[in-house]
Amino acid sequence: MPYKCKQHGQLGPSASTLGTMSDTQRDSSAERTDHERDGDHDTIDTDTMKWVSALAAVVALWVIASPFIYESTDAAAWNNTLVGTAIFLLAGYNFVRLSRGELANAGAAALTLLLGLWIVVSPFIMGMGSDELATSTILSGIVIAILSAYNAYTNRKAEAPEHARTRA
């Protein structure tokens, strides 16, 4: 049965054809770089990614709480509460997946990125009620966007760790 290359997704020779390979073919495959031989270049550290998701969820809790700490308009309170809750749920979902040894959902991380960007621009679109709330919202949105972008990018191409693989 042919194997699948982790890096390029191309099928390689089956076990039955390995015996018929010439010595030159074996020698050229032995000259692969350490990067190609490594095999772990497309895997991620799920413990690190778990805490990236957790940090995004904690910052989302701050987004939810901040309109009740600083002076805010009704629109800002609703915006921060609803969008912060959505970010918390999406980041929490990825945290749970990573805690179970699965990969994070790149789509959920990408949606969290978009919501983080909305949090960044929302103070410029609607009145926040105070400069402190506007600054807090912008900074929180930047942190969430960076964490979520990293999470989405890292999980986009990664393979599940050995202990989490369920498919052959």
C-alpha positions in Angstrom: 0.0 0.0 0.0 1.5 3.4 -0.9 2.3 5.9 1.8 1.5 9.6 1.8 4.1 12.2 2.1 3.4 14.5 5.1 4.9 17.5 3.5 3.4 17.4 0.0 0.6 14.9 0.3 2.0 12.9 -2.7 1.8 9.2 -2.8 5.0 7.3 -2.5 6.0 3.7 -3.4 4.3 0.7 -1.9 6.1 -1.8 0.1 6.1 -4.2 -2.8 7.9 -1.7 -5.1 10.5 -0.9 -2.5 12.3 -4.2 -3.1 12.6 -3.3 -6.8 14.2 0.1 -6.3 17.7 0.5 -7.5 20.6 1.4 -5.2 20.7 4.8 -6.8 17.1 5.5 -5.9 17.9 4.4 -2.3 21.0 6.6 -2.2 19.1 9.7 -3.4 16.4 9.2 -0.8 19.1 8.8 1.8 20.4 12.3 0.9 17.3 14.0 2.0 17.8 17.0 4.3 17.2 16.8 8.0 14.1 19.0 7.5 12.6 16.5 5.1 13.6 13.5 7.3 12.3 15.2 10.5 8.6 14.5 9.8 7.5 16.8 12.7 7.7 20.1 10.8 4.0 20.1 10.2 3.0 19.1 13.7 2.2 21.5 16.5 2.6 21.6 20.2 -1.0 21.3 21.3 -0.2 22.4 24.9 1.1 25.7 23.6 -1.8 26.2 21.3 -4.2 25.3 24.1 -2.9 28.2 26.2 -3.1 30.5 23.2 -6.8 29.7 23.0 -7.2 30.1 26.7 -5.6 33.5 26.7 -7.9 34.7 23.9 -10.9 33.4 26.0 -9.7 35.3 29.0 -9.2 38.5 27.0 -12.7 38.0 25.7 -14.0 37.9 29.3 -12.4 41.3 29.8 -14.1 42.6 26.7 -17.4 41.5 28.2 -16.7 43.0 31.6 -15.2 46.3 30.5 -18.4 48.2 29.6 -19.6 47.6 33.1 -16.4 48.8 34.6 -15.9 51.9 32.4 -18.5 54.5 31.4 -20.2 53.2 28.2 -23.1 53.7 25.9 -25.8 51.1 25.5 -24.5 50.3 22.0 -21.0 49.7 23.3 -22.2 47.6 26.2 -24.2 45.4 23.8 -21.4 45.2 21.2 -18.8 44.2 23.7 -21.0 41.8 25.5 -22.3 40.0 22.4 -19.0 39.9 20.5 -17.0 39.2 23.6 -19.3 36.2 24.3 -18.9 34.9 20.8 -15.1 35.2 21.0 -15.1 33.5 24.4 -17.2 30.6 23.1 -15.1 30.1 20.0 -11.8 30.3 21.8 -13.1 28.1 24.5 -14.2 25.5 21.9 -10.7 25.4 20.5 -9.3 25.1 24.1 -11.5 22.1 24.7 -10.5 20.5 21.4 -6.8 21.0 22.2 -7.3 19.7 25.7 -8.7 16.4 24.2 -5.6 16.1 22.0 -7.4 17.1 18.8 -6.4 20.0 16.5 -8.1 23.3 17.0 -10.7 24.2 14.5 -9.0 26.7 12.1 -12.4 28.0 11.0 -13.4 28.9 14.5 -10.0 30.5 15.0 -10.5 32.5 11.7 -13.9 33.6 12.9 -12.4 34.7 16.2 -9.8 36.7 14.2 -12.6 38.5 12.3 -14.5 39.2 15.6 -11.2 40.5 17.1 -10.8 42.9 14.2 -14.4 44.0 14.6 -13.6 44.8 18.3 -10.6 46.9 17.1 -12.7 49.0 14.7 -15.9 49.2 16.6 -14.8 52.2 18.8 -14.3 54.2 15.6 -17.8 53.3 14.3 -19.9 53.6 17.4 -19.6 55.8 20.5 -18.1 54.0 23.4 -18.9 56.4 26.1 -15.4 56.9 27.5 -11.8 57.0 26.2 -10.8 54.3 28.7 -13.4 51.9 27.3 -12.4 52.7 23.7 -8.7 52.2 24.5 -9.4 49.0 26.4 -11.6 47.7 23.6 -9.0 48.5 20.9 -6.1 46.9 22.8 -8.2 43.8 23.6 -9.2 43.4 20.0 -5.6 43.6 18.9 -4.5 40.9 21.4 -7.4 38.7 20.3 -6.7 39.2 16.6 -3.0 38.3 17.0 -3.7 35.2 19.1 -6.4 34.0 16.8 -4.4 34.7 13.7 -1.6 32.7 15.1 -4.0 29.9 16.1 -5.6 29.8 12.7 -2.4 29.9 10.8 -0.7 27.2 12.9 -3.6 24.9 12.8 -4.3 25.3 9.1 -1.5 23.0 7.9 -0.7 21.0 11.0 -1.2 17.3 11.5 -2.7 15.8 14.6 -0.1 14.5 17.1 0.4 10.7 17.1 -1.8 10.1 20.2 -4.7 12.0 18.6 -4.8 10.4 15.2 -7.9 8.3 14.6 -7.6 8.0 10.8 -5.2 5.8 9.0 
